[in-house]
Amino acid sequence: MKTISAIKKIISIINLLISNPSRFWAKSSAATKKVLWKCFPFSDYSQKQRFQKYLANYIITQPDDKNPFSLFEGCWSSQIPNVKNTGSFDGFNDHRVEWLIEELGELTEKSVLELGPLEGAHTFMLEGAGASVTAIEGNYGAFLRCLTVKNFLGLKAKFLLGDFSKIELGSKYFKAVVACGVLYHMADPVALLEKIAKNTDNIFIWTHYFNEDFKKWSPEARRELNEGRWDTANIQNTNFKGIQVRTVRQNYGKALGWRGFCGGTESYSYWIYRQDLLSLLNKLGFSSIQINFDKVDHPNGPCFALIASKFDLSYYLDPDINPDLNMEFGGLPHEEKRLAAIEHFNVYGRKEGRLAIRPN
């Protein structure tokens, strides 16, 4: 009888919670709330209620296009031009993106897909170079901050809220996919790269990577390594179309508690070994890879930037397409010819408007 009574009580509690959640939280004892909080995922619903209640408020100060920035006080990562009390990261003058724009050449009216725009700083730079940007952000706060920046700076970019690892691009083509500061936040970085590789000929990546030469790591990163942030005892080994891709799990730990946290959708992610990332990109058809900003001793762990481009040697040296290049490189041994042709494309060809692969 006691068991039946307890079950009936639980059912009545759940019915009250479903029918009138506000009354439930007001009437229930602290012990009941504690038990149910552990057993059921009510935190999201409660947080959404508080957020929606906050949005029902009004502002009583003079209208100003800077007012929305105060909604996210203490959460900003980026230093927004001409706006006080934002972040410290100068993403609007990022040398990594300047390098990308310089290397890609003409971007006017070219479609660019940006993954994880954070607060729209790189979006601003890409649009300033003429690109038509579609940016996908999965973090609620970062998405709303992007819209705040878009309104303030008059951007034309399209910001989408969603998990970009689940995007279906169909046959849509992008001049470039920009993944700056997102790959090392992925629970499955290999799957993400495989997906976006089908819709572009150029991928820009800035990411942290894993490197076992720990002596070269920064003191800050080594300290976190010793504290167990990276699970080095359980290296994951994935076979991708005949090549081995090693990844190491890292846990966000205390970073999850920061109001402005913009990591991945899980409490962990997987970092790819440096050489394995390059091999993976090559396997996906991106045989031309330029590397810059390689910093093993970065405070947060080894990192680098790269531009990976698809490259068709036979097309690039086709005597009917580029007769001058065929004459210059055509007689070289294969590997020497391939490296010379790729170098020519990266240094001269792209800027001259030559194509690395046959147009669709």
HUGIJO-V879530 format. One line per field, one symbol per residue. psi: psi as a letter, one per 20 degrees, with the letter a starting at -180 (. if undefined). Layout:
psi: ???
This chain:
psi: hhggggghggghgggggghmhghghhhqrhggggghhhhqmiggggghghghhhiirqqjrppqiighhihkpiiphqoppkprkbaiomiilphghggggghhbpjpjppppppmiekjghgggghhjiqopppppipgghghhghgggggikqiqoppproiijqoicjppphqpomokhhiiqhmhghghhgihijripppppqqrppjmhhiqqhghhghghijhpmiimppopooliqpopqppqphchhhiphjplbairjrrppqqghhgghgghhjjnioppprkonhkqhjrqrrqqopqqpoghghjphigmhhhhhgihiqqgghgghgggggghgggghijqqhrpq.
